[in-house]
Amino acid sequence: MSEKQVYKHAEGKGSLFKNNYKEKDNHPDMTGSCTDPNGVVWELAGWKSTTQGGDVYLSISIEKPFVKT
């Protein structure tokens, strides 16, 4: 059985996509990945939010990729 190949972005690039698996409010609205300038791949998560002034923004987190053990 072959492993699923993961897309690796060019250094300094990344992308976020709608999270089709969101089931709870604390799950991210968007998920994706990026590659830093050193070539290290990171997982991204984003939550849509609104400031008290009414401005919409995206709050993000960046983490090392999950490795199933």
Order of alpha helices (4+ residues) and beta strands (2+ residues): beta-beta-beta-beta
